[in-house]
Amino acid sequence: MAVTDILITPAKIYRAPVGEALPDESTIDYNEAWGGNWVDIGYTLQPVTLNYNREVFELMVEQINGAVKRRVTNEVAIIETVLAESTPTNIGYAIGGTVTTTAAGAGQTAYQELKAGGSTILTEAAWGLEGLYENATGVKFPVRVFLYKATAILNGPLSFAKAAGLGVPIQISALNDTAKTVGEQLISIQRVTAVATS
């Protein structure tokens, strides 16, 4: 058993357009910007959780007590947290809509505005998480989770309070990326364990 395999780590959340290249495990180190169109969406007020669940159909026959065959009928991968940075952009990730930014000018204050509502279409994006794996010699490596294609919703109310931060509760649900090989369409989990040898 390896104590180094016990992870204690916060996680960063990243978002990018569907189809964005994943950060290279050999060149993008832990806590380094992922590059491309990947955007770090900031601090969280709660731990970042990943849930994976499979629903199965069980075939029963009359002559035996118990299933004789099972097949997966649905699979779900969901990331949940509460975003600490309550910007129109972060709220927009959860409720959709369009954010516009107006610059300050003569007689005009600078402001951002999110307008949403009425659309039946959920925005699809790629999402990723990054946590920390530290080997026995103390070298830090990334642990990364990727949802190739997912939609997000607001996962609770926006609570304005005098003794708490206004967080954006978000739930990110994966969709199967049918452009990928069967068995690899929903999620990817990577753990880098050693540096390249040359």
C-alpha positions in Angstrom: 0.0 0.0 0.0 1.2 3.5 -0.9 0.4 6.4 1.4 1.2 8.7 -1.6 -1.9 7.3 -3.3 -4.0 8.9 -0.6 -4.9 12.3 -2.0 -5.6 15.4 0.0 -6.1 18.2 -2.5 -8.3 21.1 -3.5 -9.2 21.2 -7.2 -9.3 23.9 -9.8 -12.1 23.9 -12.4 -11.4 24.7 -16.1 -13.8 25.3 -19.0 -13.2 25.3 -22.7 -15.1 24.9 -26.0 -16.1 21.4 -26.9 -13.2 19.8 -28.8 -10.5 21.8 -27.2 -7.2 19.9 -26.9 -6.6 18.5 -23.5 -3.5 19.9 -21.6 -0.5 17.8 -22.4 0.4 15.6 -19.4 4.1 15.8 -20.3 4.4 19.6 -20.7 1.8 21.2 -18.5 2.8 20.8 -14.9 0.6 20.9 -11.8 -0.7 24.4 -11.1 0.3 25.6 -14.6 -2.2 27.3 -16.9 -3.6 24.7 -19.3 -3.2 27.0 -22.3 -5.4 27.1 -25.5 -8.9 28.2 -24.7 -9.0 26.6 -21.2 -10.2 29.1 -18.6 -9.7 28.7 -14.9 -13.1 29.7 -13.5 -11.7 30.6 -10.1 -12.2 29.9 -6.4 -14.8 27.6 -4.9 -16.6 27.9 -1.5 -17.1 24.1 -1.2 -15.1 21.1 -2.3 -15.4 20.0 -5.9 -17.1 16.7 -6.1 -17.2 14.2 -9.0 -20.0 11.6 -9.1 -20.2 8.7 -11.6 -23.1 6.4 -11.7 -24.3 3.6 -14.0 -27.8 2.3 -14.4 -28.1 -1.3 -15.5 -30.8 -3.6 -16.9 -30.8 -7.0 -15.3 -32.1 -9.9 -17.3 -33.9 -12.5 -15.2 -35.0 -15.9 -16.3 -37.8 -18.0 -14.7 -35.6 -20.9 -13.7 -33.0 -19.0 -11.6 -33.3 -16.6 -8.7 -31.0 -13.7 -9.7 -29.9 -12.0 -12.8 -28.1 -13.9 -15.5 -27.0 -10.9 -17.6 -26.6 -7.1 -17.1 -26.2 -4.3 -19.5 -25.5 -0.6 -18.9 -28.6 1.5 -19.9 -27.3 4.9 -18.7 -24.2 6.4 -17.3 -23.8 9.8 -15.6 -20.7 11.8 -14.6 -21.5 15.0 -12.6 -19.2 17.7 -11.1 -20.7 19.9 -8.4 -19.4 22.8 -6.4 -20.2 26.3 -5.4 -18.2 29.0 -7.3 -16.9 31.7 -5.0 -16.5 34.4 -7.7 -20.1 35.6 -8.4 -19.4 37.2 -11.7 -22.0 37.5 -14.5 -19.8 35.1 -16.5 -19.8 32.4 -13.8 -23.5 32.8 -13.2 -23.9 32.6 -17.0 -22.2 29.2 -17.0 -24.9 27.9 -14.8 -28.0 29.6 -16.2 -27.0 30.3 -19.8 -27.5 33.7 -21.5 -25.1 36.3 -22.8 -22.8 38.6 -20.9 -22.0 42.0 -22.3 -19.4 44.4 -20.9 -19.8 48.2 -21.2 -16.7 50.3 -20.7 -16.7 53.5 -18.7 -17.1 56.7 -20.7 -18.4 60.2 -20.4 -21.6 59.9 -18.4 -21.4 56.1 -18.6 -20.4 53.7 -15.8 -18.5 50.5 -16.6 -20.7 47.4 -16.0 -21.3 43.8 -17.0 -24.8 42.5 -17.7 -26.0 38.9 -18.0 -29.3 38.5 -19.9 -30.8 35.0 -19.9 -34.1 33.2 -20.2 -36.4 31.7 -22.8 -33.9 29.4 -24.6 -34.4 25.6 -24.6 -30.8 25.0 -25.6 -28.1 24.2 -23.0 -24.6 25.4 -23.8 -22.2 22.6 -24.3 -18.6 22.9 -23.1 -15.6 20.8 -22.1 -14.8 20.9 -18.4 -11.8 19.8 -16.4 -10.6 19.5 -12.8 -7.0 19.6 -11.5 -5.9 18.3 -8.2 -2.5 17.4 -6.6 -0.6 14.1 -6.5 2.7 14.2 -4.5 5.1 11.3 -4.9 7.2 9.8 -2.1 10.1 12.3 -2.8 7.7 15.3 -2.6 7.5 16.0 -6.4 4.1 17.5 -7.3 2.1 16.1 -10.2 -1.4 16.8 -11.5 -4.4 14.6 -11.2 -6.9 15.7 -13.9 -10.4 14.9 -14.7 -12.0 15.8 -18.1 -15.6 15.8 -19.2 -15.2 16.2 -23.0 -18.7 17.6 -23.5 -21.1 18.7 -20.7 -23.9 21.1 -19.8 -24.2 23.1 -16.6 -27.1 24.2 -14.5 -27.6 26.3 -11.4 -27.7 23.8 -8.6 -29.6 25.8 -5.9 -30.3 29.4 -5.1 -28.0 32.4 -5.1 -28.0 33.4 -1.4 -27.3 37.0 -0.6 -26.4 37.1 3.1 -24.5 39.4 5.5 -22.5 36.5 7.0 -21.7 34.4 4.0 -20.2 34.7 0.5 -22.6 34.8 -2.4 -21.7 31.6 -4.2 -22.9 30.2 -7.5 -23.9 26.5 -6.9 -23.2 24.7 -10.2 -23.8 21.2 -11.5 -21.9 20.1 -14.6 -23.3 16.9 -16.3 -21.4 15.1 -18.9 -22.7 14.1 -22.3 -21.3 11.3 -24.4 -18.9 12.5 -27.1 -19.9 10.1 -29.9 -16.8 11.2 -31.9 -14.7 9.2 -29.5 -14.3 5.4 -29.3 -17.0 3.5 -27.4 -15.8 3.0 -23.8 -14.0 6.4 -23.9 -16.8 8.8 -24.7 -17.8 10.2 -21.3 -14.8 11.0 -19.0 -11.0 10.8 -18.7 -9.1 10.7 -15.4 -5.3 11.2 -15.5 -2.7 11.0 -12.7 0.9 11.9 -13.6 3.3 9.9 -11.5 6.8 10.7 -12.7 8.7 13.1 -14.9 9.6 12.2 -18.5 12.9 10.4 -18.8 14.4 12.5 -21.6 
